[in-house]
Amino acid sequence: MDAEVVPDANLANKLLKHNDPHILLEAARDGAADWEQALTRALYPPESFPTPSALHISAAGHYLADPKRTTLATLNYDVLLEHALVSGMPDDTSGVAIVTGENAPRSDDPQVFHLHGVITDSLVRDAIVSFDDYARLVAEPSPWQRGFLEDALSRGALTLMGTSYRDPDIRQWLHTLCGSGSSPHPAIVLVVRESLGLSHEEFLHAEATLRRVWESIGLTALTTHSFVDAAQILRELSFLDSADYASPDERVGRAWSEHARRFAALQREYSDALAGDRDTMRVTLGTGVPQATLWLARPGGRLARWASHDRYYRSPRELLHAPTGHDSSWLAGKALGTERQVLDDISPKAPARDARRRSVLAIPLILGDGVHPEFAGAVLTFGLERPAEHYARDQSRWAGVADKLAKDWGRRLSANAFDRIRE
């Protein structure tokens, strides 16, 4: 941070790695000429444009589906939840209320409760940041944040979705409220592998222990691999009681089975479409596009190279498969696992590497059966002849085309996967 407590960033990072960050932030505040300005600069460096993630968007969507049954709160200082809410609301609505104290404004507008205050690039309000902030808050006999949690648990289940869960006040209060078994509803904490930086194998060994740690203080632990998985859980909540409910993996299986049933016909349809899209991208980018490929998800977290612009496959048994997830070594798998477009260079050691391709643009495709929540069920990839940096510099040139292709393919795949089932 800019408080100049230590002379360089390398030393600051070492201190953060081996010490309580709240203590170090106390030192930073003590050395800062303008603490609020230092907070703003640290969280919002120049040319940074944070945008809502899939988790923010899913939380906002869940709230907007039934505002009277859901309350949104955050421990983060940003207003990304507010941005996600606004983007999901009609244009003629007035806005979102930011609540940082116990006296919430009386309003029909959506509200987001910030239990640790708000810090934006132009506003600092009631921020709980340093050791002293937390110590004072925990020492209070009846802070509004504890009352908020108690009230929430009296009305329904409390779901925590985040990263580190290091906040000492929240852990202490939830232990008090849930550890005795007196809470009428559970507090569910999502333990996400992505936030822990663990590999599949490491997570497999640690998963049971992680669950027991949270359960020992009264919380119910639910483990998952990525933030997109957590976002999908939120999308599914209001559908779980439906008599004909099918899980996301079951819907992936239905889409796969329908495509396998019509394999030969769809090979031609998709290959021809990919050839046209390859030409569109070539003209849009002004460079060669050696390859256009469609990848289709299958149950169990795998992705199959279903169709290419320059060939037909004879059977699903011939298809190349790749793992999915935020840390997949395949860019198509990473795009599906993060539900974000991925533009990156191809490693010289990458499997099935084509010398003509220097980078890949991977576009996740959203499918829906018209009954359940939509889900990422396929990926469109374009192999490109120049390094990713060349295309990243002029993203506005091709972003609109990529978005249109994603929508077109999402509709095409959804129709082929689910129209017969709906009839």
BAMITI-517663 format. One line per field, with one value per residue (C-alpha): residue in one letter; residue number from 1; x, y, z. Coordinates in pm, whole numbers, always signed. Each point is the difference from the previous one (the first is absolute). Layout:
REM BAMITI-517663
residuo: [A, ...]
num: [NUM, ...]
px: [X, ...]
py: [Y, ...]
pz: [Z, ...]
//
This chain:
REM BAMITI-517663
residuo: [M, D, A, E, V, V, P, D, A, N, L, A, N, K, L, L, K, H, N, D, P, H, I, L, L, E, A, A, R, D, G, A, A, D, W, E, Q, A, L, T, R, A, L, Y, P, P, E, S, F, P, T, P, S, A, L, H, I, S, A, A, G, H, Y, L, A, D, P, K, R, T, T, L, A, T, L, N, Y, D, V, L, L, E, H, A, L, V, S, G, M, P, D, D, T, S, G, V, A, I, V, T, G, E, N, A, P, R, S, D, D, P, Q, V, F, H, L, H, G, V, I, T, D, S, L, V, R, D, A, I, V, S, F, D, D, Y, A, R, L, V, A, E, P, S, P, W, Q, R, G, F, L, E, D, A, L, S, R, G, A, L, T, L, M, G, T, S, Y, R, D, P, D, I, R, Q, W, L, H, T, L, C, G, S, G, S, S, P, H, P, A, I, V, L, V, V, R, E, S, L, G, L, S, H, E, E, F, L, H, A, E, A, T, L, R, R, V, W, E, S, I, G, L, T, A, L, T, T, H, S, F, V, D, A, A, Q, I, L, R, E, L, S, F, L, D, S, A, D, Y, A, S, P, D, E, R, V, G, R, A, W, S, E, H, A, R, R, F, A, A, L, Q, R, E, Y, S, D, A, L, A, G, D, R, D, T, M, R, V, T, L, G, T, G, V, P, Q, A, T, L, W, L, A, R, P, G, G, R, L, A, R, W, A, S, H, D, R, Y, Y, R, S, P, R, E, L, L, H, A, P, T, G, H, D, S, S, W, L, A, G, K, A, L, G, T, E, R, Q, V, L, D, D, I, S, P, K, A, P, A, R, D, A, R, R, R, S, V, L, A, I, P, L, I, L, G, D, G, V, H, P, E, F, A, G, A, V, L, T, F, G, L, E, R, P, A, E, H, Y, A, R, D, Q, S, R, W, A, G, V, A, D, K, L, A, K, D, W, G, R, R, L, S, A, N, A, F, D, R, I, R, E]
num: [1, 2, 3, 4, 5, 6, 7, 8, 9, 10, 11, 12, 13, 14, 15, 16, 17, 18, 19, 20, 21, 22, 23, 24, 25, 26, 27, 28, 29, 30, 31, 32, 33, 34, 35, 36, 37, 38, 39, 40, 41, 42, 43, 44, 45, 46, 47, 48, 49, 50, 51, 52, 53, 54, 55, 56, 57, 58, 59, 60, 61, 62, 63, 64, 65, 66, 67, 68, 69, 70, 71, 72, 73, 74, 75, 76, 77, 78, 79, 80, 81, 82, 83, 84, 85, 86, 87, 88, 89, 90, 91, 92, 93, 94, 95, 96, 97, 98, 99, 100, 101, 102, 103, 104, 105, 106, 107, 108, 109, 110, 111, 112, 113, 114, 115, 116, 117, 118, 119, 120, 121, 122, 123, 124, 125, 126, 127, 128, 129, 130, 131, 132, 133, 134, 135, 136, 137, 138, 139, 140, 141, 142, 143, 144, 145, 146, 147, 148, 149, 150, 151, 152, 153, 154, 155, 156, 157, 158, 159, 160, 161, 162, 163, 164, 165, 166, 167, 168, 169, 170, 171, 172, 173, 174, 175, 176, 177, 178, 179, 180, 181, 182, 183, 184, 185, 186, 187, 188, 189, 190, 191, 192, 193, 194, 195, 196, 197, 198, 199, 200, 201, 202, 203, 204, 205, 206, 207, 208, 209, 210, 211, 212, 213, 214, 215, 216, 217, 218, 219, 220, 221, 222, 223, 224, 225, 226, 227, 228, 229, 230, 231, 232, 233, 234, 235, 236, 237, 238, 239, 240, 241, 242, 243, 244, 245, 246, 247, 248, 249, 250, 251, 252, 253, 254, 255, 256, 257, 258, 259, 260, 261, 262, 263, 264, 265, 266, 267, 268, 269, 270, 271, 272, 273, 274, 275, 276, 277, 278, 279, 280, 281, 282, 283, 284, 285, 286, 287, 288, 289, 290, 291, 292, 293, 294, 295, 296, 297, 298, 299, 300, 301, 302, 303, 304, 305, 306, 307, 308, 309, 310, 311, 312, 313, 314, 315, 316, 317, 318, 319, 320, 321, 322, 323, 324, 325, 326, 327, 328, 329, 330, 331, 332, 333, 334, 335, 336, 337, 338, 339, 340, 341, 342, 343, 344, 345, 346, 347, 348, 349, 350, 351, 352, 353, 354, 355, 356, 357, 358, 359, 360, 361, 362, 363, 364, 365, 366, 367, 368, 369, 370, 371, 372, 373, 374, 375, 376, 377, 378, 379, 380, 381, 382, 383, 384, 385, 386, 387, 388, 389, 390, 391, 392, 393, 394, 395, 396, 397, 398, 399, 400, 401, 402, 403, 404, 405, 406, 407, 408, 409, 410, 411, 412, 413, 414, 415, 416, 417, 418, 419, 420, 421, 422, 423]
px: [+0, +105, +48, +376, +24, +268, +226, -103, -279, +210, +48, -368, -101, +231, -149, -352, +88, +125, -202, -359, -108, -226, +300, +195, -295, +4, +360, -93, -274, +238, +242, -250, -40, -353, -134, -317, +193, +253, -282, -152, +334, +78, -333, -47, +331, +0, -152, -173, -359, -142, -318, -253, +93, -231, -48, -109, -240, -150, -47, -171, -219, -103, -94, -195, -199, -158, +119, -234, +162, +365, +241, +336, +302, +370, +327, +170, +52, -89, -343, +11, -317, -174, +123, -127, -340, -32, +91, -277, -269, -231, +134, -270, +89, +158, +305, +149, +40, +345, -44, +296, -183, -284, -257, -72, -185, -367, -20, -141, +332, +229, +242, +352, +124, +374, +101, +352, -80, +55, +312, -32, +217, -194, -150, +118, -273, +14, +294, +113, +355, +275, +59, -133, -319, -72, +99, -239, -280, +30, +16, -331, -282, -254, +138, -256, +188, -51, -367, -28, +140, -225, -307, +96, +37, -337, -164, +182, +327, +307, +233, +359, +177, +348, +369, +202, -265, +271, -217, +26, -327, -215, +157, -47, -362, -97, +167, -204, -324, +37, +245, -249, -256, -258, -26, -328, +171, +346, +288, +152, +353, +117, +360, +125, +315, +77, +26, +246, +236, -3, +29, -266, +217, +87, -366, -98, +235, -102, -374, -119, +220, -123, -360, +70, +169, -310, -241, +190, -115, -359, -2, -99, +279, -68, +307, +26, +276, -53, -189, -203, -116, -105, -181, -186, -109, -159, -179, -142, -134, -348, -48, +95, -357, -135, -136, +185, +325, +314, +348, +244, +196, -321, -80, +352, -65, -326, +168, +281, -239, -210, +310, +133, -335, +22, +377, +41, -252, +131, +360, -82, -219, +256, +306, -163, -99, +354, +145, -218, +86, +370, -32, -189, +273, +274, -156, -71, +352, +183, +227, -5, -224, +145, -265, -360, -119, -306, +48, -299, -22, -78, -88, +276, +190, +135, -5, +2, +129, -331, +42, +261, -28, +209, -104, -282, +35, -155, -89, -3, +265, +249, -29, +286, -86, +136, -53, -200, +48, +159, +344, -42, +309, -233, -122, -340, -27, +98, -261, -272, +122, +4, -291, +224, +161, +366, +261, +346, +313, +46, +282, +270, -59, -378, -159, -119, +184, -24, +302, -232, -177, +168, -299, -359, -323, -238, -363, -231, -350, -307, -270, -352, -292, -260, -88, +310, +275, +235, +347, +333, -18, +241, +294, +79, +372, +194, +366, +176, +323, +141, +79, -288, +144, -64, -376, -30, +117, -307, -268, -275, +52, -113, -184, -342, +45, +110, -307, -233, +157, -42, -372, -55, +175, -175, -340, +105, +134, -296, -249, +180, +43, -340, -272, -89, -1, -239, -248]
py: [+0, +363, +58, -66, -221, -199, +120, -237, -229, -317, +49, +88, -327, -201, +162, -71, -363, -67, +239, +84, +247, +184, +83, +122, +213, +157, +100, +129, +217, +136, +101, +134, +374, -56, -343, +14, +110, -279, -259, +125, -6, -351, -150, +194, +52, +207, -167, -267, -71, -275, -163, -234, -368, -294, -29, +365, -37, -322, +149, +304, -220, -213, +313, +159, -321, +43, +311, -58, -335, +91, +242, +87, +86, +22, +21, +154, +374, +25, +57, -278, -155, +331, +9, -355, +94, +308, -198, -250, +259, +182, +329, +206, -110, +257, -185, -201, +106, -46, -76, +30, +47, -139, +254, -114, +257, -73, -67, -244, +10, -304, +26, -136, -8, +65, -150, +143, +327, +130, +115, +112, +221, +301, -106, -144, -70, -194, -212, -284, -67, -11, -192, +283, +21, -368, +8, +287, -166, -336, +176, +178, -155, -2, +109, +31, -255, -274, +92, -17, -355, -111, +142, -162, -341, +39, +33, -264, -160, +223, -78, +128, +17, +145, -67, -3, +43, +152, +270, -60, +174, -207, -329, +84, +108, -299, -235, +157, -5, -345, -194, -55, -151, +258, +165, -95, -7, -105, +220, -156, +84, -81, -116, +65, -171, +294, +238, -234, -38, -381, -255, -269, -254, +232, +94, -367, -62, +315, +6, -206, +195, +334, -109, -114, +331, +201, -252, +14, +360, -70, +74, -235, -27, -57, -60, +90, +57, +348, +325, -86, -318, +216, +238, -291, -119, +341, -19, -339, +79, +114, -303, -276, -69, -49, -349, -26, +156, -118, +87, +190, -321, -177, +281, -23, -373, +63, +244, -248, -291, +199, +103, -355, -127, +234, -15, -32, +271, +246, -58, +147, +279, +111, -35, +213, +263, +4, +54, +307, +132, -50, +223, +259, +11, +12, +310, +157, -54, +70, -301, -371, -231, -348, -183, +23, -268, -82, -172, -162, -72, -347, -123, -28, +319, -90, +180, -167, +153, -50, +169, +183, +224, -227, -356, -235, -251, -344, -88, +150, -261, +187, +329, +152, +73, +267, +84, +308, +242, +333, -164, -223, -26, +31, +351, -137, -174, +319, +205, -247, -14, +378, +94, +271, +47, -103, +143, -141, -121, -370, -160, -160, -315, +4, -327, -14, +321, +130, +208, +239, +99, +240, +74, -103, +188, -221, +113, -177, -77, +15, -265, -24, -239, +271, -146, -2, +264, +44, -153, +10, -311, +53, +209, +154, +36, +178, -76, +325, +56, +282, +26, +84, +345, +102, -62, +120, +348, +46, -202, +246, -101, -360, -13, +70, -271, -250, +80, -44, -334, -112, +83, -162, -322, -5, +11, -260, -246, +48, -67, -316, -120, +68, +70, -369, -54, +292, -126]
pz: [+0, -41, +374, -41, +309, -184, -285, -279, -120, +29, +374, +41, -170, +226, +308, -121, -65, +352, +217, +87, -273, +244, +218, -302, -109, +344, -61, -344, +143, +262, -275, -253, -45, -135, +94, -210, -307, +58, +19, -323, -185, +128, -105, -323, -179, -319, -305, +211, -98, +224, -128, +167, -9, -72, +377, +32, -292, +138, +346, -151, -217, +297, +194, -285, -55, +346, +187, +295, +83, -51, +168, -153, +213, -76, +191, -302, -30, -371, -150, -260, +142, -55, -360, -54, +141, -218, -314, +80, +71, -243, -132, +172, +356, +229, +132, +284, +363, +160, +371, +241, +334, +204, -117, -353, -208, -55, -369, -251, -182, +30, +292, +51, +360, +27, +334, -24, -173, -351, -186, -361, -217, +131, +337, +333, +253, +332, -119, +232, -118, +262, +322, +215, -210, +54, +369, +69, -193, +177, +339, -58, +206, -283, -339, -277, -212, +262, +27, -378, -4, +285, -172, -330, +166, +166, -343, -204, -98, -24, -290, +3, -334, -11, +6, +323, +275, +222, +159, +377, +87, -236, +109, +366, -39, -214, +246, +279, -199, -160, +217, +282, -234, +99, -343, -173, -341, -121, -107, -312, -103, -353, +5, -353, -126, -229, +297, +176, -296, +29, -278, -48, +180, +289, +45, +3, +294, +190, -71, +298, +241, -133, +53, +356, +89, -91, +145, +332, +47, -99, -373, -280, -257, -368, -215, -366, -253, -143, +49, -309, +176, +294, -235, -158, +345, +57, -335, +90, +350, -98, -229, +242, +115, -353, -63, -333, +122, -178, +122, -225, -59, -103, -244, -142, -44, -183, -238, -62, -63, -247, -191, -2, -131, -302, -30, -378, -90, +259, -110, -339, +135, +257, -223, -269, +260, +142, -348, -43, +347, -69, -307, +207, +263, -265, -157, +342, +134, -324, +59, -71, +206, -56, +201, +124, +242, +207, +335, +172, +373, +120, +351, +256, -79, -345, -332, -344, -323, -177, -337, -211, -302, -224, +80, +97, +281, -49, +359, +352, +84, -223, +187, +198, +364, +233, +369, +97, +286, +92, +0, -304, -220, -301, -81, -104, +339, +180, -189, +97, +361, +42, -232, -143, -337, +6, -237, +53, -172, -68, +192, -218, +207, -41, -117, -359, -80, -357, -111, -186, +325, +241, +225, +65, +68, +200, +34, +250, -130, +223, -45, +139, -11, +64, +341, +217, +41, -293, +19, -183, -217, -289, -123, -337, -71, -273, -55, -95, -189, +216, +373, +236, +72, -361, +36, +360, -104, -219, +177, -93, -362, +53, +336, -151, -262, +265, +212, -297, -90, +362, -6, -341, +103, +339, -172, -259, +256, +235, -279, -113, +358, +153, -260, -45, +378, +53, -261]
//
